[in-house]
Amino acid sequence: MRKPNVLGKLGTWRAIPNFFLVLGCFGFLIYVATLFNFYSLRSLHIPNTFCNSINQDRAGTQVRATIEAVIRKIQDEISTVAYMSANTSLSEFTSRYSHFLVDILGLIESVDASLPLDQGTGEIGTVHPLAKPKERSDEPVDYFLIEEIRKYVKIKPNRLGKQNFMGANGTFTSIGHACFAMKKDLEEYMDYDVGEICNDDWKLAQRLMVHGCDLLPRRRCFSRAPQLYHKPFPINESIWKLPDNRNVRWGGYRCKNFTCLARNSTGKGFFKCSDCFNLTSHETPRWVTPIYFDPITNLTTDFVIPEVLAIKPGEIRIGLDFSVGTGTFAARMKEFNATIITATINLGAPFNEMIALRGFVPLYLTVNQRLPFFDNTLDLIHTTRFLDGWIDFILLDFVLYDWDRVLRPGGILWVDSFFCLKEDLDDYLESFKMLRYKSHKWVVIPKLDKDDKEVFFSAVLEKPPRPFR
């Protein structure tokens, strides 16, 4: 005689055993997710340079034991429920199933409690994309042959196997994307003996930066210094005095001393700043006395510092001068108790060295790079004779939005003598107008030395508060 269907005693298969499938899938998902969280970050996706593998094994022992306990309980329960289904009522079955879920939930909560938390916020730290199993790529390591580049771009795991104070399980050093297109130059830059003196290759580094290989990798060699470096002049002398020639490496420049640069000889430095090293006649009156006037309208684009500071009295304390110069704007602003950092590169002359020797802070930065300041922190950004009519409109938008990011609400953007072709003026002005800043000063006058084909534009603009909505 055929055996009666055991499951029929409890009703239909669809009414009860569906939980088997759900329970099994649930346990399997817990197992996979937990393995991903722990093994991917500790052993599968961190390079083999970890020196403390013993500590990692100890950290994962408790987690593995909990996972194995969950698996065993699910397997045992499936076997038990299959047997009990023939001999128990539905209510007893439901009660046991509830207790089983409570038991499993407790184990899962113990696993969750053992997950590493960020020490600063108490939240689970995010996983870096390079550490994810499907997105991690060793392509930067495989692409370059020089060992120092390979070591630099490789993930640096934390030695303790835990998240650091920043919430990361390792340090992910980076290089500019254009470095891959400039492989030969970058490998030349990184070809050195560790712990020895670096090559005198600042021009190579600057070429990489200007062409988009920025950020550059760090190096483990000592930068070259001038052979006969002399201590800088005291601050009360250094601002308006040419520095000591011994404090600059002159190998990469046509001029070999500051006196040559101050002679106003064309071709010795950046053509837009060929007079910048003449501290007496050329630099002294700047931003204190207007120099350039339009003879027809009698207007000038040379706004002076006192009238600009009068717009926000007592509020301009710190700022950035994004120009090519020798630090004269920072020198003048110092007289009004404002601290200015000057961002520039060495275009044909030692601009950064000159700024530092005068007693101010040079920021060696290209127009390609995001400003290294936090949001809403600066009182002033000033720019002159640099972001002019050569710049692409889209690039200018990115630059202006980055400036807006670091300017605080109520901060001042001082556009100083921006020049461009007349036919491009409206397009450039639209780039500045899209910021929707309050205009305190705004003037456009002809640039007479270019056959009336170019114009000067200057403006003093105030960033609006933009309250949260």
C-alpha positions as a Markdown table, in Angstrom:
| # | Residue | x | y | z |
|---|---|---|---|---|
| 1 | Met | 0.0 | 0.0 | 0.0 |
| 2 | Arg | 1.3 | 3.4 | -1.0 |
| 3 | Lys | 2.5 | 5.6 | 1.9 |
| 4 | Pro | 0.4 | 8.7 | 2.6 |
| 5 | Asn | 2.0 | 12.0 | 1.8 |
| 6 | Val | 3.5 | 13.2 | 5.0 |
| 7 | Leu | 3.3 | 16.8 | 3.9 |
| 8 | Gly | -0.4 | 16.5 | 3.3 |
| 9 | Lys | -1.0 | 16.2 | 7.0 |
| 10 | Leu | 0.0 | 19.8 | 7.5 |
| 11 | Gly | -1.8 | 21.2 | 4.5 |
| 12 | Thr | -0.3 | 22.1 | 1.2 |
| 13 | Trp | 3.4 | 22.4 | 0.5 |
| 14 | Arg | 3.0 | 26.0 | -0.5 |
| 15 | Ala | 1.6 | 26.9 | 2.9 |
| 16 | Ile | 4.6 | 25.9 | 5.0 |
| 17 | Pro | 7.8 | 24.8 | 3.2 |
| 18 | Asn | 8.3 | 28.1 | 1.3 |
| 19 | Phe | 10.1 | 29.3 | 4.4 |
| 20 | Phe | 12.7 | 26.6 | 3.7 |
| 21 | Leu | 13.7 | 28.4 | 0.5 |
| 22 | Val | 13.5 | 31.8 | 2.1 |
| 23 | Leu | 15.5 | 30.6 | 5.1 |
| 24 | Gly | 18.2 | 29.0 | 3.0 |
| 25 | Cys | 18.6 | 32.1 | 0.7 |
| 26 | Phe | 18.6 | 34.3 | 3.8 |
| 27 | Gly | 21.4 | 32.4 | 5.4 |
| 28 | Phe | 23.4 | 32.2 | 2.1 |
| 29 | Leu | 23.1 | 36.0 | 1.6 |
| 30 | Ile | 24.3 | 36.6 | 5.2 |
| 31 | Tyr | 27.2 | 34.3 | 4.6 |
| 32 | Val | 28.2 | 35.9 | 1.3 |
| 33 | Ala | 27.8 | 39.5 | 2.6 |
| 34 | Thr | 29.8 | 38.8 | 5.7 |
| 35 | Leu | 32.6 | 37.2 | 3.7 |
| 36 | Phe | 32.7 | 40.2 | 1.4 |
| 37 | Asn | 32.9 | 42.7 | 4.3 |
| 38 | Phe | 35.7 | 40.9 | 6.1 |
| 39 | Tyr | 37.7 | 39.0 | 3.6 |
| 40 | Ser | 37.7 | 41.5 | 0.8 |
| 41 | Leu | 39.1 | 44.2 | 3.0 |
| 42 | Arg | 41.5 | 42.1 | 5.0 |
| 43 | Ser | 42.9 | 39.4 | 2.7 |
| 44 | Leu | 41.4 | 39.3 | -0.7 |
| 45 | His | 41.8 | 42.9 | -1.9 |
| 46 | Ile | 44.7 | 44.2 | 0.2 |
| 47 | Pro | 48.1 | 43.6 | -1.3 |
| 48 | Asn | 50.4 | 40.9 | 0.1 |
| 49 | Thr | 52.6 | 43.5 | 1.8 |
| 50 | Phe | 50.8 | 43.2 | 5.1 |
| 51 | Cys | 53.3 | 42.4 | 7.7 |
| 52 | Asn | 50.8 | 41.5 | 10.4 |
| 53 | Ser | 48.9 | 38.5 | 8.8 |
| 54 | Ile | 48.7 | 36.9 | 12.2 |
| 55 | Asn | 46.7 | 39.8 | 13.6 |
| 56 | Gln | 44.4 | 39.6 | 10.6 |
| 57 | Asp | 43.7 | 35.9 | 11.3 |
| 58 | Arg | 42.9 | 36.6 | 14.9 |
| 59 | Ala | 40.6 | 39.4 | 13.9 |
| 60 | Gly | 38.7 | 37.1 | 11.5 |
| 61 | Thr | 38.5 | 34.0 | 13.8 |
| 62 | Gln | 35.4 | 35.1 | 15.7 |
| 63 | Val | 33.6 | 36.1 | 12.6 |
| 64 | Arg | 34.3 | 32.8 | 10.8 |
| 65 | Ala | 33.2 | 30.9 | 13.9 |
| 66 | Thr | 29.9 | 32.8 | 13.9 |
| 67 | Ile | 29.3 | 32.3 | 10.2 |
| 68 | Glu | 29.9 | 28.5 | 10.6 |
| 69 | Ala | 27.5 | 28.4 | 13.5 |
| 70 | Val | 24.8 | 30.1 | 11.4 |
| 71 | Ile | 25.3 | 27.6 | 8.6 |
| 72 | Arg | 25.2 | 24.6 | 10.9 |
| 73 | Lys | 22.0 | 25.9 | 12.6 |
| 74 | Ile | 20.3 | 26.4 | 9.3 |
| 75 | Gln | 21.3 | 22.9 | 8.0 |
| 76 | Asp | 20.2 | 21.2 | 11.3 |
| 77 | Glu | 16.9 | 23.1 | 11.3 |
| 78 | Ile | 16.1 | 22.1 | 7.8 |
| 79 | Ser | 16.6 | 18.5 | 8.7 |
| 80 | Thr | 14.6 | 18.8 | 11.9 |
| 81 | Val | 11.7 | 20.6 | 10.3 |
| 82 | Ala | 11.5 | 18.0 | 7.6 |
| 83 | Tyr | 11.1 | 15.3 | 10.2 |
| 84 | Met | 8.8 | 17.3 | 12.5 |
| 85 | Ser | 6.4 | 18.3 | 9.7 |
| 86 | Ala | 5.0 | 14.7 | 9.8 |
| 87 | Asn | 4.5 | 14.6 | 13.6 |
| 88 | Thr | 3.6 | 18.1 | 14.8 |
| 89 | Ser | 0.8 | 20.6 | 14.4 |
| 90 | Leu | 1.1 | 23.8 | 12.5 |
| 91 | Ser | 1.1 | 25.9 | 15.7 |
| 92 | Glu | 4.0 | 24.0 | 17.2 |
| 93 | Phe | 5.8 | 24.2 | 14.0 |
| 94 | Thr | 5.3 | 28.0 | 13.8 |
| 95 | Ser | 6.5 | 28.4 | 17.4 |
| 96 | Arg | 9.7 | 26.5 | 16.8 |
| 97 | Tyr | 10.3 | 28.5 | 13.6 |
| 98 | Ser | 9.9 | 31.8 | 15.5 |
| 99 | His | 12.5 | 30.6 | 18.1 |
| 100 | Phe | 14.8 | 29.6 | 15.4 |
| 101 | Leu | 14.7 | 33.0 | 13.8 |
| 102 | Val | 15.3 | 34.7 | 17.1 |
| 103 | Asp | 18.4 | 32.6 | 17.5 |
| 104 | Ile | 19.7 | 33.3 | 14.0 |
| 105 | Leu | 19.0 | 37.0 | 14.5 |
| 106 | Gly | 21.1 | 37.1 | 17.7 |
| 107 | Leu | 24.1 | 35.6 | 15.8 |
| 108 | Ile | 23.7 | 38.1 | 13.0 |
| 109 | Glu | 23.6 | 40.9 | 15.5 |
| 110 | Ser | 26.8 | 39.7 | 17.0 |
| 111 | Val | 28.5 | 39.7 | 13.6 |
| 112 | Asp | 27.2 | 43.3 | 13.0 |
| 113 | Ala | 28.5 | 44.4 | 16.3 |
| 114 | Ser | 32.0 | 43.2 | 15.4 |
| 115 | Leu | 32.1 | 45.2 | 12.2 |
| 116 | Pro | 34.8 | 48.0 | 12.4 |
| 117 | Leu | 33.5 | 51.4 | 13.1 |
| 118 | Asp | 35.0 | 54.8 | 12.1 |
| 119 | Gln | 36.7 | 56.2 | 15.2 |
| 120 | Gly | 35.6 | 59.7 | 14.5 |
| 121 | Thr | 31.9 | 59.3 | 13.6 |
| 122 | Gly | 30.9 | 55.9 | 14.8 |
| 123 | Glu | 29.8 | 54.9 | 11.3 |
| 124 | Ile | 31.0 | 52.1 | 9.1 |
| 125 | Gly | 33.8 | 53.4 | 6.9 |
| 126 | Thr | 33.3 | 53.3 | 3.1 |
| 127 | Val | 35.3 | 51.0 | 1.0 |
| 128 | His | 37.7 | 52.5 | -1.5 |
| 129 | Pro | 36.7 | 51.7 | -5.1 |
| 130 | Leu | 40.1 | 50.2 | -5.7 |
| 131 | Ala | 39.5 | 47.7 | -2.9 |
| 132 | Lys | 36.2 | 46.4 | -4.3 |
| 133 | Pro | 36.5 | 43.0 | -6.1 |
| 134 | Lys | 34.9 | 44.1 | -9.4 |
| 135 | Glu | 36.5 | 47.5 | -9.6 |
| 136 | Arg | 40.0 | 47.1 | -8.3 |
| 137 | Ser | 42.6 | 47.3 | -11.0 |
| 138 | Asp | 46.4 | 47.0 | -10.9 |
| 139 | Glu | 46.7 | 48.8 | -14.2 |
| 140 | Pro | 48.8 | 51.7 | -12.9 |
| 141 | Val | 51.2 | 49.2 | -11.4 |
| 142 | Asp | 51.4 | 47.1 | -14.6 |
| 143 | Tyr | 51.6 | 50.0 | -16.9 |
| 144 | Phe | 54.9 | 51.5 | -15.6 |
| 145 | Leu | 58.3 | 49.9 | -15.5 |
| 146 | Ile | 60.1 | 52.1 | -13.0 |
| 147 | Glu | 59.9 | 50.4 | -9.6 |
| 148 | Glu | 59.4 | 53.7 | -7.7 |
| 149 | Ile | 56.3 | 54.5 | -9.7 |
| 150 | Arg | 54.9 | 51.0 | -9.1 |
| 151 | Lys | 55.6 | 51.3 | -5.4 |
| 152 | Tyr | 54.0 | 54.7 | -5.2 |
| 153 | Val | 50.7 | 53.9 | -6.9 |
| 154 | Lys | 50.2 | 50.5 | -5.1 |
| 155 | Ile | 47.7 | 50.4 | -2.3 |
| 156 | Lys | 49.4 | 50.9 | 1.1 |
| 157 | Pro | 47.4 | 48.9 | 3.7 |
| 158 | Asn | 47.3 | 49.9 | 7.3 |
| 159 | Arg | 49.7 | 47.8 | 9.3 |
| 160 | Leu | 47.2 | 47.0 | 12.1 |
| 161 | Gly | 44.7 | 45.7 | 9.7 |
| 162 | Lys | 42.1 | 48.1 | 10.9 |
| 163 | Gln | 40.6 | 51.4 | 9.6 |
| 164 | Asn | 42.7 | 54.4 | 10.4 |
| 165 | Phe | 41.5 | 57.6 | 12.0 |
| 166 | Met | 40.3 | 58.8 | 8.5 |
| 167 | Gly | 38.1 | 55.8 | 8.1 |
| 168 | Ala | 40.1 | 54.0 | 5.4 |
| 169 | Asn | 41.7 | 50.6 | 5.5 |
| 170 | Gly | 44.7 | 51.8 | 3.5 |
| 171 | Thr | 46.3 | 54.7 | 1.7 |
| 172 | Phe | 45.5 | 55.1 | -2.0 |
| 173 | Thr | 48.1 | 57.3 | -3.6 |
| 174 | Ser | 47.3 | 58.8 | -7.0 |
| 175 | Ile | 48.8 | 60.5 | -10.0 |
| 176 | Gly | 47.2 | 62.6 | -12.7 |
| 177 | His | 45.4 | 60.8 | -15.5 |
| 178 | Ala | 47.7 | 62.5 | -18.1 |
| 179 | Cys | 50.7 | 60.7 | -16.6 |
| 180 | Phe | 49.8 | 57.6 | -18.6 |
| 181 | Ala | 50.1 | 59.6 | -21.8 |
| 182 | Met | 53.4 | 61.0 | -20.6 |
| 183 | Lys | 54.9 | 57.7 | -19.5 |
| 184 | Lys | 58.4 | 58.4 | -20.8 |
| 185 | Asp | 58.7 | 61.7 | -19.0 |
| 186 | Leu | 57.2 | 60.4 | -15.8 |
| 187 | Glu | 59.5 | 57.4 | -15.7 |
| 188 | Glu | 62.4 | 59.8 | -16.2 |
| 189 | Tyr | 61.2 | 61.9 | -13.3 |
| 190 | Met | 60.9 | 58.8 | -11.1 |
| 191 | Asp | 64.2 | 57.2 | -12.1 |
| 192 | Tyr | 66.5 | 58.0 | -9.1 |
| 193 | Asp | 68.3 | 56.3 | -6.3 |
| 194 | Val | 66.3 | 56.1 | -3.1 |
| 195 | Gly | 67.8 | 58.3 | -0.3 |
| 196 | Glu | 70.2 | 60.1 | -2.7 |
| 197 | Ile | 70.1 | 63.6 | -4.2 |
| 198 | Cys | 67.3 | 64.1 | -6.8 |
| 199 | Asn | 68.2 | 65.2 | -10.3 |
| 200 | Asp | 67.9 | 68.9 | -11.1 |
| 201 | Asp | 64.8 | 68.3 | -13.0 |
| 202 | Trp | 62.2 | 70.9 | -11.8 |
| 203 | Lys | 61.6 | 71.9 | -15.5 |
| 204 | Leu | 60.6 | 68.3 | -16.3 |
| 205 | Ala | 58.3 | 68.2 | -13.2 |
| 206 | Gln | 56.7 | 71.5 | -14.3 |
| 207 | Arg | 56.2 | 70.3 | -17.8 |
| 208 | Leu | 54.4 | 67.2 | -16.5 |
| 209 | Met | 52.2 | 69.4 | -14.3 |
| 210 | Val | 51.3 | 71.9 | -17.0 |
| 211 | His | 50.3 | 69.0 | -19.3 |
| 212 | Gly | 48.0 | 67.5 | -16.8 |
| 213 | Cys | 50.2 | 65.0 | -15.0 |
| 214 | Asp | 49.2 | 66.6 | -11.8 |
| 215 | Leu | 49.2 | 65.4 | -9.0 |
| 216 | Leu | 52.8 | 64.3 | -9.4 |
| 217 | Pro | 53.9 | 61.3 | -7.3 |
| 218 | Arg | 56.1 | 62.0 | -4.3 |
| 219 | Arg | 59.7 | 61.0 | -4.5 |
| 220 | Arg | 62.1 | 59.4 | -2.0 |
| 221 | Cys | 65.2 | 61.5 | -2.8 |
| 222 | Phe | 66.5 | 64.8 | -1.5 |
| 223 | Ser | 65.7 | 67.9 | -3.6 |
| 224 | Arg | 68.6 | 69.9 | -4.8 |
| 225 | Ala | 69.4 | 73.2 | -3.0 |
| 226 | Pro | 71.6 | 76.1 | -4.1 |
| 227 | Gln | 75.2 | 75.4 | -3.4 |
| 228 | Leu | 75.8 | 78.6 | -1.3 |
| 229 | Tyr | 72.5 | 79.3 | 0.3 |
| 230 | His | 72.5 | 82.4 | 2.5 |
| 231 | Lys | 69.9 | 83.2 | 5.1 |
| 232 | Pro | 67.1 | 85.5 | 3.8 |
| 233 | Phe | 67.0 | 89.1 | 4.6 |
| 234 | Pro | 64.9 | 90.2 | 7.6 |
| 235 | Ile | 61.3 | 90.8 | 6.9 |
| 236 | Asn | 61.6 | 94.5 | 7.2 |
| 237 | Glu | 64.1 | 94.5 | 4.4 |
| 238 | Ser | 63.1 | 91.6 | 2.2 |
| 239 | Ile | 59.8 | 92.9 | 0.9 |
| 240 | Trp | 61.2 | 95.7 | -1.3 |
| 241 | Lys | 64.7 | 94.4 | -1.8 |
| 242 | Leu | 66.1 | 92.0 | -4.4 |
| 243 | Pro | 67.0 | 88.7 | -2.8 |
| 244 | Asp | 70.5 | 87.3 | -2.6 |
| 245 | Asn | 71.4 | 85.5 | -5.8 |
| 246 | Arg | 72.9 | 82.6 | -4.0 |
| 247 | Asn | 69.5 | 81.4 | -2.8 |
| 248 | Val | 68.3 | 80.3 | -6.3 |
| 249 | Arg | 69.3 | 77.5 | -8.6 |
| 250 | Trp | 69.8 | 79.4 | -11.9 |
| 251 | Gly | 70.5 | 76.5 | -14.2 |
| 252 | Gly | 67.1 | 76.5 | -15.8 |
| 253 | Tyr | 66.8 | 80.2 | -16.6 |
| 254 | Arg | 68.3 | 82.6 | -19.2 |
| 255 | Cys | 69.0 | 85.2 | -16.5 |
| 256 | Lys | 71.5 | 84.0 | -13.9 |
| 257 | Asn | 70.8 | 86.7 | -11.2 |
| 258 | Phe | 68.0 | 89.0 | -10.0 |
| 259 | Thr | 69.7 | 92.1 | -11.4 |
| 260 | Cys | 69.3 | 90.7 | -14.9 |
| 261 | Leu | 65.6 | 90.0 | -14.3 |
| 262 | Ala | 65.1 | 93.5 | -13.0 |
| 263 | Arg | 66.6 | 95.2 | -16.1 |
| 264 | Asn | 63.3 | 94.8 | -18.0 |
| 265 | Ser | 64.9 | 92.9 | -20.8 |
| 266 | Thr | 62.3 | 91.0 | -22.8 |
| 267 | Gly | 62.6 | 87.3 | -23.1 |
| 268 | Lys | 64.2 | 86.9 | -19.7 |
| 269 | Gly | 60.9 | 85.8 | -17.9 |
| 270 | Phe | 57.2 | 85.5 | -18.4 |
| 271 | Phe | 56.2 | 88.0 | -21.1 |
| 272 | Lys | 53.2 | 89.2 | -19.1 |
| 273 | Cys | 55.4 | 89.8 | -16.1 |
| 274 | Ser | 58.7 | 90.9 | -17.6 |
| 275 | Asp | 58.8 | 93.9 | -15.2 |
| 276 | Cys | 57.8 | 92.0 | -12.1 |
| 277 | Phe | 61.3 | 91.8 | -10.7 |
| 278 | Asn | 61.8 | 95.6 | -10.9 |
| 279 | Leu | 60.7 | 96.3 | -7.4 |
| 280 | Thr | 61.5 | 100.0 | -7.4 |
| 281 | Ser | 59.9 | 101.7 | -10.4 |
| 282 | His | 57.4 | 99.1 | -11.7 |
| 283 | Glu | 56.1 | 97.2 | -8.6 |
| 284 | Thr | 56.1 | 99.9 | -6.0 |
| 285 | Pro | 53.0 | 101.9 | -7.2 |
| 286 | Arg | 50.9 | 98.8 | -8.1 |
| 287 | Trp | 47.5 | 98.6 | -6.4 |
| 288 | Val | 48.2 | 101.9 | -4.6 |
| 289 | Thr | 48.2 | 104.3 | -7.6 |
| 290 | Pro | 46.2 | 103.7 | -10.9 |
| 291 | Ile | 48.6 | 103.5 | -13.8 |
| 292 | Tyr | 46.6 | 102.7 | -17.0 |
| 293 | Phe | 43.8 | 105.2 | -18.0 |
| 294 | Asp | 41.7 | 105.2 | -21.1 |
| 295 | Pro | 42.3 | 108.7 | -22.6 |
| 296 | Ile | 38.8 | 108.9 | -24.0 |
| 297 | Thr | 36.7 | 107.8 | -21.0 |
| 298 | Asn | 39.3 | 108.6 | -18.4 |
| 299 | Leu | 38.4 | 105.3 | -16.8 |
| 300 | Thr | 40.9 | 102.8 | -15.4 |
| 301 | Thr | 41.0 | 99.1 | -14.7 |
| 302 | Asp | 43.6 | 99.6 | -12.0 |
| 303 | Phe | 41.5 | 99.5 | -8.8 |
| 304 | Val | 43.5 | 100.3 | -5.7 |
| 305 | Ile | 43.5 | 98.3 | -2.6 |
| 306 | Pro | 42.0 | 100.9 | -0.2 |
| 307 | Glu | 38.9 | 101.4 | -2.3 |
| 308 | Val | 38.4 | 97.6 | -2.6 |
| 309 | Leu | 38.8 | 97.0 | 1.1 |
| 310 | Ala | 36.4 | 99.8 | 1.8 |
| 311 | Ile | 33.6 | 97.7 | 0.3 |
| 312 | Lys | 33.9 | 95.2 | 3.2 |
| 313 | Pro | 35.7 | 97.1 | 5.9 |
| 314 | Gly | 37.5 | 94.9 | 8.4 |
| 315 | Glu | 36.4 | 91.6 | 6.7 |
| 316 | Ile | 39.2 | 90.9 | 4.3 |
| 317 | Arg | 41.7 | 88.9 | 6.3 |
| 318 | Ile | 42.9 | 86.0 | 4.2 |
| 319 | Gly | 43.0 | 85.4 | 0.5 |
| 320 | Leu | 44.6 | 84.0 | -2.6 |
| 321 | Asp | 46.3 | 85.8 | -5.5 |
| 322 | Phe | 46.0 | 83.6 | -8.5 |
| 323 | Ser | 48.4 | 85.3 | -10.9 |
| 324 | Val | 51.9 | 85.3 | -12.2 |
| 325 | Gly | 54.0 | 87.7 | -10.2 |
| 326 | Thr | 56.6 | 88.2 | -7.6 |
| 327 | Gly | 54.4 | 88.6 | -4.5 |
| 328 | Thr | 53.8 | 92.4 | -4.7 |
| 329 | Phe | 50.0 | 92.0 | -4.3 |
| 330 | Ala | 50.7 | 90.0 | -1.1 |
| 331 | Ala | 53.2 | 92.7 | 0.0 |
| 332 | Arg | 50.6 | 95.5 | -0.4 |
| 333 | Met | 47.9 | 93.6 | 1.3 |
| 334 | Lys | 50.2 | 92.9 | 4.2 |
| 335 | Glu | 50.2 | 96.7 | 4.8 |
| 336 | Phe | 46.5 | 96.4 | 5.4 |
| 337 | Asn | 46.8 | 93.4 | 7.8 |
| 338 | Ala | 45.6 | 90.8 | 5.2 |
| 339 | Thr | 47.4 | 87.5 | 4.6 |
| 340 | Ile | 47.6 | 86.5 | 0.9 |
| 341 | Ile | 48.9 | 83.3 | -0.6 |
| 342 | Thr | 50.3 | 83.7 | -4.1 |
| 343 | Ala | 49.7 | 80.8 | -6.6 |
| 344 | Thr | 52.1 | 80.7 | -9.5 |
| 345 | Ile | 54.5 | 78.6 | -11.5 |
| 346 | Asn | 58.0 | 79.4 | -12.7 |
| 347 | Leu | 57.5 | 80.6 | -16.2 |
| 348 | Gly | 61.0 | 81.5 | -17.4 |
| 349 | Ala | 62.0 | 82.9 | -14.0 |
| 350 | Pro | 62.2 | 81.9 | -10.3 |
| 351 | Phe | 58.8 | 83.4 | -9.3 |
| 352 | Asn | 58.3 | 81.0 | -6.4 |
| 353 | Glu | 61.7 | 81.5 | -5.0 |
| 354 | Met | 61.3 | 85.3 | -5.3 |
| 355 | Ile | 58.0 | 85.3 | -3.4 |
| 356 | Ala | 59.4 | 83.1 | -0.6 |
| 357 | Leu | 62.5 | 85.2 | -0.3 |
| 358 | Arg | 60.4 | 88.4 | 0.0 |
| 359 | Gly | 58.7 | 86.8 | 3.0 |
| 360 | Phe | 55.4 | 85.5 | 1.6 |
| 361 | Val | 53.9 | 82.1 | 0.9 |
| 362 | Pro | 54.2 | 80.7 | -2.7 |
| 363 | Leu | 51.7 | 78.1 | -3.8 |
| 364 | Tyr | 53.2 | 76.1 | -6.6 |
| 365 | Leu | 50.0 | 75.4 | -8.5 |
| 366 | Thr | 48.8 | 75.1 | -12.1 |
| 367 | Val | 45.5 | 76.1 | -13.5 |
| 368 | Asn | 44.7 | 72.4 | -14.0 |
| 369 | Gln | 44.4 | 71.7 | -10.3 |
| 370 | Arg | 41.7 | 72.0 | -7.8 |
| 371 | Leu | 42.5 | 74.6 | -5.1 |
| 372 | Pro | 43.8 | 72.9 | -1.9 |
| 373 | Phe | 41.4 | 74.9 | 0.3 |
| 374 | Phe | 38.2 | 73.8 | 2.1 |
| 375 | Asp | 34.8 | 75.2 | 1.1 |
| 376 | Asn | 33.8 | 78.7 | 2.2 |
| 377 | Thr | 37.1 | 79.7 | 3.8 |
| 378 | Leu | 38.7 | 82.6 | 1.9 |
| 379 | Asp | 37.8 | 86.2 | 2.1 |
| 380 | Leu | 39.3 | 87.2 | -1.2 |
| 381 | Ile | 40.5 | 85.8 | -4.5 |
| 382 | His | 42.5 | 88.2 | -6.8 |
| 383 | Thr | 43.7 | 87.4 | -10.3 |
| 384 | Thr | 45.5 | 89.5 | -12.8 |
| 385 | Arg | 47.1 | 89.0 | -16.3 |
| 386 | Phe | 46.8 | 85.2 | -16.2 |
| 387 | Leu | 43.3 | 83.9 | -16.8 |
| 388 | Asp | 42.9 | 86.0 | -19.9 |
| 389 | Gly | 41.6 | 85.6 | -23.5 |
| 390 | Trp | 43.7 | 82.4 | -24.1 |
| 391 | Ile | 41.6 | 80.3 | -21.8 |
| 392 | Asp | 38.9 | 77.9 | -23.0 |
| 393 | Phe | 35.4 | 78.9 | -21.9 |
| 394 | Ile | 34.6 | 75.5 | -20.3 |
| 395 | Leu | 37.9 | 75.5 | -18.4 |
| 396 | Leu | 37.2 | 79.0 | -17.2 |
| 397 | Asp | 33.8 | 77.7 | -15.9 |
| 398 | Phe | 35.5 | 75.0 | -13.9 |
| 399 | Val | 38.0 | 77.5 | -12.5 |
| 400 | Leu | 35.4 | 80.0 | -11.5 |
| 401 | Tyr | 33.2 | 77.4 | -9.8 |
| 402 | Asp | 36.2 | 76.2 | -7.8 |
| 403 | Trp | 36.9 | 79.8 | -6.8 |
| 404 | Asp | 33.3 | 80.1 | -5.7 |
| 405 | Arg | 33.7 | 76.9 | -3.7 |
| 406 | Val | 36.5 | 78.3 | -1.5 |
| 407 | Leu | 35.2 | 81.8 | -1.2 |
| 408 | Arg | 33.1 | 82.3 | 1.9 |
| 409 | Pro | 29.6 | 83.9 | 1.6 |
| 410 | Gly | 30.3 | 87.6 | 1.3 |
| 411 | Gly | 33.8 | 87.0 | 0.0 |
| 412 | Ile | 35.3 | 89.1 | -2.8 |
| 413 | Leu | 36.4 | 88.0 | -6.3 |
| 414 | Trp | 38.7 | 90.7 | -7.7 |
| 415 | Val | 39.1 | 90.3 | -11.4 |
| 416 | Asp | 42.0 | 92.6 | -12.2 |
| 417 | Ser | 42.8 | 93.7 | -15.8 |
| 418 | Phe | 41.4 | 90.6 | -17.6 |
| 419 | Phe | 42.0 | 91.2 | -21.3 |
| 420 | Cys | 40.7 | 89.4 | -24.4 |
| 421 | Leu | 39.6 | 90.1 | -28.0 |
| 422 | Lys | 36.6 | 92.4 | -28.4 |
| 423 | Glu | 34.8 | 89.7 | -30.3 |
| 424 | Asp | 35.1 | 87.3 | -27.3 |
| 425 | Leu | 34.2 | 89.8 | -24.7 |
| 426 | Asp | 30.5 | 89.0 | -24.3 |
| 427 | Asp | 31.3 | 85.3 | -24.0 |
| 428 | Tyr | 33.8 | 85.9 | -21.2 |
| 429 | Leu | 31.6 | 88.3 | -19.4 |
| 430 | Glu | 28.8 | 85.7 | -19.4 |
| 431 | Ser | 31.2 | 83.3 | -17.6 |
| 432 | Phe | 31.5 | 85.8 | -14.8 |
| 433 | Lys | 27.9 | 86.8 | -14.8 |
| 434 | Met | 26.8 | 83.2 | -14.4 |
| 435 | Leu | 28.2 | 83.3 | -10.8 |
| 436 | Arg | 25.4 | 85.8 | -10.0 |
| 437 | Tyr | 27.6 | 87.8 | -7.7 |
| 438 | Lys | 26.8 | 91.3 | -6.6 |
| 439 | Ser | 28.8 | 93.8 | -8.7 |
| 440 | His | 30.6 | 96.5 | -6.8 |
| 441 | Lys | 32.9 | 97.6 | -9.6 |
| 442 | Trp | 32.7 | 96.7 | -13.3 |
| 443 | Val | 34.6 | 98.4 | -16.1 |
| 444 | Val | 35.6 | 97.6 | -19.7 |
| 445 | Ile | 38.0 | 99.8 | -21.6 |
| 446 | Pro | 40.0 | 99.4 | -24.8 |
| 447 | Lys | 43.5 | 98.0 | -24.7 |
| 448 | Leu | 45.3 | 100.5 | -26.9 |
| 449 | Asp | 48.5 | 98.6 | -27.6 |
| 450 | Lys | 46.8 | 96.0 | -29.8 |
| 451 | Asp | 45.3 | 98.1 | -32.6 |
| 452 | Asp | 42.1 | 98.5 | -30.8 |
| 453 | Lys | 41.3 | 94.7 | -31.1 |
| 454 | Glu | 41.5 | 93.9 | -27.4 |
| 455 | Val | 39.9 | 95.2 | -24.3 |
| 456 | Phe | 40.6 | 95.3 | -20.6 |
| 457 | Phe | 37.9 | 94.1 | -18.1 |
| 458 | Ser | 38.1 | 94.6 | -14.3 |
| 459 | Ala | 35.5 | 93.9 | -11.7 |
| 460 | Val | 35.0 | 93.5 | -7.9 |
| 461 | Leu | 32.3 | 91.0 | -7.2 |
| 462 | Glu | 30.8 | 89.7 | -4.0 |
| 463 | Lys | 29.7 | 86.1 | -3.4 |
| 464 | Pro | 26.0 | 85.9 | -2.3 |
| 465 | Pro | 25.1 | 84.0 | 0.9 |
| 466 | Arg | 23.0 | 81.3 | -1.0 |
| 467 | Pro | 21.1 | 80.1 | 2.2 |
| 468 | Phe | 20.0 | 76.5 | 2.3 |
| 469 | Arg | 16.4 | 76.0 | 1.0 |
